[in-house]
């Protein structure tokens, strides 16, 4: 088992888990999605917006571009449909990016500036691990909000993905069975 394989598997897992969560959120009454809560970022749509923003920030860092964000949060999140579209787009991008990685590239250092202006430096592999961990962390927050609303969140655990959604097709191909997404 290599670092490249693990990164590819984890970014595929994040795309799958996000899709499972987005499908479940779409089944909720709309007011549950936008409801202000005493929770991480103030509610489901705010947590999703934070995930989208952070995905875009790190994507820009990996590409060596300026992301233009002044905050990791927003006072007015996009609609659920737009947040879903953005999460799916960045999920696809991260899968393609991970599929382009080699052990050497994963260990390459990337210099960047944090949103607060501080300097940072991480390997490409560490950035991808952070992105995966970050989304899992906030999916947990959103899962708790499901319970607060009297609903059950989907099961997005890694072993469920490995059983139901992941099949290794070759060294650079991941197939997400439940999403009918193929990355070659």
C-alpha positions as CSV (number, residue, x, y, z in Angstrom):
1,X,0.0,0.0,0.0
2,X,1.5,3.3,-1.1
3,X,0.9,6.9,-0.2
4,X,-0.3,7.5,-3.7
5,X,-2.9,4.8,-3.5
6,X,-4.0,6.0,-0.1
7,X,-4.4,9.6,-1.3
8,X,-6.4,8.5,-4.3
9,X,-8.6,6.4,-2.1
10,X,-9.2,9.2,0.4
11,X,-10.1,11.8,-2.2
12,X,-12.5,9.3,-3.8
13,X,-13.9,8.6,-0.3
14,X,-14.5,12.3,0.3
15,X,-16.3,12.7,-3.0
16,X,-18.5,9.7,-2.2
17,X,-19.2,10.8,1.4
18,X,-20.0,14.3,0.3
19,X,-22.4,13.0,-2.3
20,X,-24.1,10.7,0.3
21,X,-24.4,13.7,2.6
22,X,-25.7,16.1,-0.1
23,X,-28.3,13.5,-1.2
24,X,-29.5,13.2,2.4
25,X,-29.6,16.9,2.9
26,X,-31.7,17.3,-0.3
27,X,-34.3,15.1,1.3
28,X,-34.7,17.4,4.4
29,X,-37.3,20.1,4.6
30,X,-35.5,23.3,3.2
31,X,-35.9,25.2,6.5
32,X,-33.7,22.5,8.3
33,X,-30.9,23.2,5.8
34,X,-30.9,26.9,6.4
35,X,-31.9,26.9,10.0
36,X,-29.6,28.9,12.3
37,X,-28.2,26.6,15.0
38,X,-25.9,26.7,18.0
39,X,-23.6,24.5,15.9
40,X,-20.4,24.7,13.9
41,X,-20.7,27.8,11.6
42,X,-24.3,28.3,12.6
43,X,-26.1,25.6,10.5
44,X,-25.9,23.1,7.7
45,X,-25.7,25.6,4.8
46,X,-23.0,27.6,6.6
47,X,-20.9,24.5,7.3
48,X,-21.3,23.4,3.6
49,X,-20.2,26.9,2.5
50,X,-17.2,26.7,4.8
51,X,-16.2,23.3,3.3
52,X,-16.5,24.8,-0.3
53,X,-14.5,27.8,0.6
54,X,-11.7,25.8,2.2
55,X,-11.7,23.4,-0.8
56,X,-11.2,26.3,-3.1
57,X,-8.5,27.9,-1.0
58,X,-6.4,24.7,-0.9
59,X,-7.0,24.1,-4.6
60,X,-5.6,27.5,-5.3
61,X,-2.6,26.8,-3.1
62,X,-1.9,23.5,-4.9
63,X,-2.1,25.4,-8.3
64,X,0.1,28.2,-7.0
65,X,-2.7,30.7,-7.5
66,X,-4.2,33.5,-5.4
67,X,-7.6,32.3,-4.0
68,X,-8.9,35.8,-3.3
69,X,-10.7,34.8,0.0
70,X,-10.4,37.0,3.1
71,X,-12.3,34.6,5.3
72,X,-13.0,30.8,5.6
73,X,-16.6,31.6,6.3
74,X,-19.5,33.6,4.8
75,X,-22.3,35.6,6.2
76,X,-24.6,34.5,3.3
77,X,-24.1,31.0,2.0
78,X,-25.1,30.0,-1.5
79,X,-28.2,28.0,-2.2
80,X,-28.0,24.2,-1.5
81,X,-28.0,23.5,-5.2
82,X,-25.1,25.9,-5.8
83,X,-23.1,24.5,-2.8
84,X,-23.8,21.0,-4.1
85,X,-22.5,21.9,-7.5
86,X,-19.4,23.5,-6.1
87,X,-18.7,20.5,-3.8
88,X,-19.1,18.1,-6.7
89,X,-16.8,20.2,-9.0
90,X,-14.1,20.5,-6.4
91,X,-14.5,16.8,-5.6
92,X,-13.9,15.9,-9.2
93,X,-11.0,18.2,-9.4
94,X,-9.3,16.7,-6.3
95,X,-9.8,13.2,-7.8
96,X,-8.2,14.2,-11.0
97,X,-5.4,16.0,-9.1
98,X,-4.7,13.0,-6.9
99,X,-4.7,10.7,-10.0
100,X,-1.9,12.9,-11.4
101,X,0.3,12.5,-8.2
102,X,3.4,10.4,-7.9
103,X,5.3,9.7,-4.6
104,X,7.8,12.4,-5.6
105,X,5.0,15.0,-6.3
106,X,3.2,14.1,-3.0
107,X,6.4,15.0,-1.2
108,X,7.0,18.3,-3.0
109,X,6.7,21.4,-0.7
110,X,4.1,24.0,-1.5
111,X,4.4,27.5,-0.1
112,X,1.3,29.5,0.5
113,X,-0.3,32.3,2.6
114,X,-3.0,31.5,5.1
115,X,-6.2,33.6,4.9
116,X,-4.9,35.6,7.9
117,X,-1.8,36.5,5.9
118,X,0.7,34.1,7.7
119,X,3.1,32.1,5.7
120,X,2.7,28.4,5.4
121,X,4.4,25.4,3.8
122,X,3.2,21.9,3.5
123,X,3.8,18.9,1.1
124,X,1.2,18.3,-1.6
125,X,0.4,15.0,0.2
126,X,-0.1,16.7,3.5
127,X,-2.4,19.3,1.9
128,X,-4.5,16.5,0.3
129,X,-4.6,14.7,3.7
130,X,-5.8,17.9,5.3
131,X,-8.5,18.4,2.8
132,X,-9.8,14.9,3.4
133,X,-9.6,15.2,7.2
134,X,-11.2,18.7,7.1
135,X,-14.3,17.5,5.2
136,X,-14.7,14.4,7.4
137,X,-14.6,16.7,10.5
138,X,-17.3,19.0,9.2
139,X,-19.5,16.1,7.8
140,X,-19.5,15.0,11.5
141,X,-20.8,18.5,12.5
142,X,-23.5,18.3,9.8
143,X,-24.4,14.7,10.9
144,X,-25.0,16.1,14.4
145,X,-27.3,18.7,13.0
146,X,-29.3,15.9,11.4
147,X,-29.9,14.4,14.8
148,X,-30.8,17.8,16.3
149,X,-33.5,18.0,13.6
150,X,-34.8,14.5,14.3
151,X,-33.4,12.9,11.2
152,X,-30.7,10.3,10.8
153,X,-27.6,11.2,8.7
154,X,-26.3,8.8,6.1
155,X,-23.5,6.4,7.0
156,X,-20.4,7.9,5.5
157,X,-17.8,5.9,7.3
158,X,-14.7,4.8,5.4
159,X,-15.4,1.1,5.8
160,X,-18.8,1.6,4.2
161,X,-17.1,3.3,1.3
162,X,-14.5,0.6,0.9
163,X,-17.4,-2.0,0.9
164,X,-19.9,-0.1,-1.2
165,X,-18.2,2.6,-3.2
166,X,-14.5,1.8,-3.9
167,X,-13.0,-0.6,-6.3
168,X,-9.4,-0.4,-7.4
169,X,-9.3,-0.8,-11.1
170,X,-5.6,-0.2,-11.6
171,X,-2.8,1.9,-10.4
172,X,-4.3,5.2,-11.6
173,X,-8.0,4.4,-11.8
174,X,-10.6,4.7,-9.1
175,X,-14.2,3.8,-9.7
176,X,-16.8,5.2,-7.4
177,X,-19.6,2.6,-7.9
178,X,-22.3,4.5,-6.1
179,X,-21.8,7.7,-8.0
180,X,-21.1,6.2,-11.5
181,X,-18.0,8.4,-11.7
182,X,-15.0,7.0,-13.5
183,X,-11.7,8.7,-13.4
184,X,-9.1,7.4,-15.9
